[in-house]
Amino acid sequence: MILDLYQVDAFANHMFTGNPAAVCLLDEWLPDETMQQIAMENNLSETAFFVSQGSGFALRWFTPKAEVALCGHATLATAHVLFSHLNYEKEEVSFFTQSGELLVVEKGESLYGMNFPGKSLEREAPPLDLYHALGGEIADEVYKADDFMWVMDKEEKVRNMSPNFNLLAEVDTRGIIVTAPGNEVDFVSRFFAPAVGINEDPVTGSAHTMLTPYWSQRLGKDELTARQISSRGGELQCILMDDGRVEIAGKACTYMKGKIKLEDRL
């Protein structure tokens, strides 16, 4: 079996920035074990697999270690493959996922807007083990949904943080967001998820389903500019919609197209 595979830099204004994702179009689902092995072999933070379904596409995401319920950058990468390489002609594409239906709109010039459900935040007392794992950095506020969100007062504290990834892997959430007001954008963030095989994710679209409602309320505005300040870095435009959903927009560029030759034993 021969499969087409694309590697796309998502939330990237140019190549070698943003978050690289692999994207694989299937005629039908492969066994879960095989998709997990492909993701492990790709060794990127996410590999997306999608299959035509009704008026859109069923979409699943795998890290090198596990399947996840939501991934923003690999969704954006998949939309980019459809619009830029597979001659998808509509302006909007629907993805059917574990997190419900996700809509992506082509805005032109490799800019795509993703419509995701926003996350309800619950205030948490700062867990002592997380405090130690993040190098003893004090948070102004801590929230929890799918991830912990550690809110700080200065961009520099987020940028200079050196977490203990072995300790972070023991935290009982998918990952940990650290965030602060930005010097040049509305807010900045970093995202750590060693529990699912990603010490630091370059740009995390799904984290902005928590970040956008929080910063919208705090800053009193619905349209926000964001930057994830990992070593690769990435730019996002975020809008809190009237229905509580979040539009997350970013650019993408193709790095590579290749083929996977699956052996019969898989």
Secondary structure as a PSIPRED ss2 file (coil, helix, strand):
# PSIPRED VFORMAT (PSIPRED V4.0)

   1 M C   1.000  0.000  0.000
   2 I E   0.000  0.000  1.000
   3 L E   0.000  0.000  1.000
   4 D E   0.000  0.000  1.000
   5 L E   0.000  0.000  1.000
   6 Y E   0.000  0.000  1.000
   7 Q E   0.000  0.000  1.000
   8 V E   0.000  0.000  1.000
   9 D E   0.000  0.000  1.000
  10 A E   0.000  0.000  1.000
  11 F C   1.000  0.000  0.000
  12 A C   1.000  0.000  0.000
  13 N C   1.000  0.000  0.000
  14 H C   1.000  0.000  0.000
  15 M C   1.000  0.000  0.000
  16 F C   1.000  0.000  0.000
  17 T C   1.000  0.000  0.000
  18 G C   1.000  0.000  0.000
  19 N E   0.000  0.000  1.000
  20 P E   0.000  0.000  1.000
  21 A E   0.000  0.000  1.000
  22 A E   0.000  0.000  1.000
  23 V E   0.000  0.000  1.000
  24 C E   0.000  0.000  1.000
  25 L E   0.000  0.000  1.000
  26 L E   0.000  0.000  1.000
  27 D C   1.000  0.000  0.000
  28 E C   1.000  0.000  0.000
  29 W C   1.000  0.000  0.000
  30 L C   1.000  0.000  0.000
  31 P C   1.000  0.000  0.000
  32 D H   0.000  1.000  0.000
  33 E H   0.000  1.000  0.000
  34 T H   0.000  1.000  0.000
  35 M H   0.000  1.000  0.000
  36 Q H   0.000  1.000  0.000
  37 Q H   0.000  1.000  0.000
  38 I H   0.000  1.000  0.000
  39 A H   0.000  1.000  0.000
  40 M H   0.000  1.000  0.000
  41 E H   0.000  1.000  0.000
  42 N H   0.000  1.000  0.000
  43 N C   1.000  0.000  0.000
  44 L C   1.000  0.000  0.000
  45 S C   1.000  0.000  0.000
  46 E C   1.000  0.000  0.000
  47 T E   0.000  0.000  1.000
  48 A E   0.000  0.000  1.000
  49 F E   0.000  0.000  1.000
  50 F E   0.000  0.000  1.000
  51 V E   0.000  0.000  1.000
  52 S E   0.000  0.000  1.000
  53 Q E   0.000  0.000  1.000
  54 G C   1.000  0.000  0.000
  55 S C   1.000  0.000  0.000
  56 G E   0.000  0.000  1.000
  57 F E   0.000  0.000  1.000
  58 A E   0.000  0.000  1.000
  59 L E   0.000  0.000  1.000
  60 R E   0.000  0.000  1.000
  61 W E   0.000  0.000  1.000
  62 F E   0.000  0.000  1.000
  63 T C   1.000  0.000  0.000
  64 P C   1.000  0.000  0.000
  65 K C   1.000  0.000  0.000
  66 A C   1.000  0.000  0.000
  67 E E   0.000  0.000  1.000
  68 V E   0.000  0.000  1.000
  69 A C   1.000  0.000  0.000
  70 L C   1.000  0.000  0.000
  71 C C   1.000  0.000  0.000
  72 G H   0.000  1.000  0.000
  73 H H   0.000  1.000  0.000
  74 A H   0.000  1.000  0.000
  75 T H   0.000  1.000  0.000
  76 L H   0.000  1.000  0.000
  77 A H   0.000  1.000  0.000
  78 T H   0.000  1.000  0.000
  79 A H   0.000  1.000  0.000
  80 H H   0.000  1.000  0.000
  81 V H   0.000  1.000  0.000
  82 L H   0.000  1.000  0.000
  83 F H   0.000  1.000  0.000
  84 S H   0.000  1.000  0.000
  85 H H   0.000  1.000  0.000
  86 L C   1.000  0.000  0.000
  87 N C   1.000  0.000  0.000
  88 Y C   1.000  0.000  0.000
  89 E C   1.000  0.000  0.000
  90 K C   1.000  0.000  0.000
  91 E C   1.000  0.000  0.000
  92 E E   0.000  0.000  1.000
  93 V E   0.000  0.000  1.000
  94 S E   0.000  0.000  1.000
  95 F E   0.000  0.000  1.000
  96 F E   0.000  0.000  1.000
  97 T E   0.000  0.000  1.000
  98 Q C   1.000  0.000  0.000
  99 S C   1.000  0.000  0.000
 100 G E   0.000  0.000  1.000
 101 E E   0.000  0.000  1.000
 102 L E   0.000  0.000  1.000
 103 L E   0.000  0.000  1.000
 104 V E   0.000  0.000  1.000
 105 V E   0.000  0.000  1.000
 106 E E   0.000  0.000  1.000
 107 K E   0.000  0.000  1.000
 108 G E   0.000  0.000  1.000
 109 E C   1.000  0.000  0.000
 110 S C   1.000  0.000  0.000
 111 L E   0.000  0.000  1.000
 112 Y E   0.000  0.000  1.000
 113 G E   0.000  0.000  1.000
 114 M E   0.000  0.000  1.000
 115 N E   0.000  0.000  1.000
 116 F E   0.000  0.000  1.000
 117 P E   0.000  0.000  1.000
 118 G C   1.000  0.000  0.000
 119 K C   1.000  0.000  0.000
 120 S C   1.000  0.000  0.000
 121 L C   1.000  0.000  0.000
 122 E E   0.000  0.000  1.000
 123 R E   0.000  0.000  1.000
 124 E C   1.000  0.000  0.000
 125 A C   1.000  0.000  0.000
 126 P C   1.000  0.000  0.000
 127 P C   1.000  0.000  0.000
 128 L H   0.000  1.000  0.000
 129 D H   0.000  1.000  0.000
 130 L H   0.000  1.000  0.000
 131 Y H   0.000  1.000  0.000
 132 H H   0.000  1.000  0.000
 133 A H   0.000  1.000  0.000
 134 L C   1.000  0.000  0.000
 135 G C   1.000  0.000  0.000
 136 G C   1.000  0.000  0.000
 137 E C   1.000  0.000  0.000
 138 I C   1.000  0.000  0.000
 139 A C   1.000  0.000  0.000
 140 D C   1.000  0.000  0.000
 141 E E   0.000  0.000  1.000
 142 V E   0.000  0.000  1.000
 143 Y E   0.000  0.000  1.000
 144 K E   0.000  0.000  1.000
 145 A C   1.000  0.000  0.000
 146 D C   1.000  0.000  0.000
 147 D C   1.000  0.000  0.000
 148 F E   0.000  0.000  1.000
 149 M E   0.000  0.000  1.000
 150 W E   0.000  0.000  1.000
 151 V E   0.000  0.000  1.000
 152 M C   1.000  0.000  0.000
 153 D C   1.000  0.000  0.000
 154 K C   1.000  0.000  0.000
 155 E H   0.000  1.000  0.000
 156 E H   0.000  1.000  0.000
 157 K H   0.000  1.000  0.000
 158 V H   0.000  1.000  0.000
 159 R H   0.000  1.000  0.000
 160 N H   0.000  1.000  0.000
 161 M C   1.000  0.000  0.000
 162 S C   1.000  0.000  0.000
 163 P C   1.000  0.000  0.000
 164 N C   1.000  0.000  0.000
 165 F H   0.000  1.000  0.000
 166 N H   0.000  1.000  0.000
 167 L H   0.000  1.000  0.000
 168 L H   0.000  1.000  0.000
 169 A C   1.000  0.000  0.000
 170 E C   1.000  0.000  0.000
 171 V C   1.000  0.000  0.000
 172 D C   1.000  0.000  0.000
 173 T C   1.000  0.000  0.000
 174 R C   1.000  0.000  0.000
 175 G C   1.000  0.000  0.000
 176 I E   0.000  0.000  1.000
 177 I E   0.000  0.000  1.000
 178 V E   0.000  0.000  1.000
 179 T E   0.000  0.000  1.000
 180 A E   0.000  0.000  1.000
 181 P E   0.000  0.000  1.000
 182 G C   1.000  0.000  0.000
 183 N C   1.000  0.000  0.000
 184 E C   1.000  0.000  0.000
 185 V C   1.000  0.000  0.000
 186 D C   1.000  0.000  0.000
 187 F E   0.000  0.000  1.000
 188 V E   0.000  0.000  1.000
 189 S E   0.000  0.000  1.000
 190 R E   0.000  0.000  1.000
 191 F E   0.000  0.000  1.000
 192 F E   0.000  0.000  1.000
 193 A E   0.000  0.000  1.000
 194 P H   0.000  1.000  0.000
 195 A H   0.000  1.000  0.000
 196 V H   0.000  1.000  0.000
 197 G C   1.000  0.000  0.000
 198 I E   0.000  0.000  1.000
 199 N E   0.000  0.000  1.000
 200 E E   0.000  0.000  1.000
 201 D E   0.000  0.000  1.000
 202 P C   1.000  0.000  0.000
 203 V C   1.000  0.000  0.000
 204 T C   1.000  0.000  0.000
 205 G C   1.000  0.000  0.000
 206 S C   1.000  0.000  0.000
 207 A C   1.000  0.000  0.000
 208 H H   0.000  1.000  0.000
 209 T H   0.000  1.000  0.000
 210 M H   0.000  1.000  0.000
 211 L H   0.000  1.000  0.000
 212 T H   0.000  1.000  0.000
 213 P H   0.000  1.000  0.000
 214 Y H   0.000  1.000  0.000
 215 W H   0.000  1.000  0.000
 216 S H   0.000  1.000  0.000
 217 Q H   0.000  1.000  0.000
 218 R H   0.000  1.000  0.000
 219 L H   0.000  1.000  0.000
 220 G C   1.000  0.000  0.000
 221 K C   1.000  0.000  0.000
 222 D C   1.000  0.000  0.000
 223 E E   0.000  0.000  1.000
 224 L E   0.000  0.000  1.000
 225 T E   0.000  0.000  1.000
 226 A E   0.000  0.000  1.000
 227 R E   0.000  0.000  1.000
 228 Q E   0.000  0.000  1.000
 229 I C   1.000  0.000  0.000
 230 S C   1.000  0.000  0.000
 231 S C   1.000  0.000  0.000
 232 R C   1.000  0.000  0.000
 233 G C   1.000  0.000  0.000
 234 G E   0.000  0.000  1.000
 235 E E   0.000  0.000  1.000
 236 L E   0.000  0.000  1.000
 237 Q E   0.000  0.000  1.000
 238 C E   0.000  0.000  1.000
 239 I E   0.000  0.000  1.000
 240 L E   0.000  0.000  1.000
 241 M C   1.000  0.000  0.000
 242 D C   1.000  0.000  0.000
 243 D C   1.000  0.000  0.000
 244 G C   1.000  0.000  0.000
 245 R E   0.000  0.000  1.000
 246 V E   0.000  0.000  1.000
 247 E E   0.000  0.000  1.000
 248 I E   0.000  0.000  1.000
 249 A E   0.000  0.000  1.000
 250 G E   0.000  0.000  1.000
 251 K E   0.000  0.000  1.000
 252 A E   0.000  0.000  1.000
 253 C E   0.000  0.000  1.000
 254 T E   0.000  0.000  1.000
 255 Y E   0.000  0.000  1.000
 256 M E   0.000  0.000  1.000
 257 K E   0.000  0.000  1.000
 258 G E   0.000  0.000  1.000
 259 K E   0.000  0.000  1.000
 260 I E   0.000  0.000  1.000
 261 K E   0.000  0.000  1.000
 262 L C   1.000  0.000  0.000
 263 E C   1.000  0.000  0.000
 264 D C   1.000  0.000  0.000
 265 R C   1.000  0.000  0.000
 266 L C   1.000  0.000  0.000
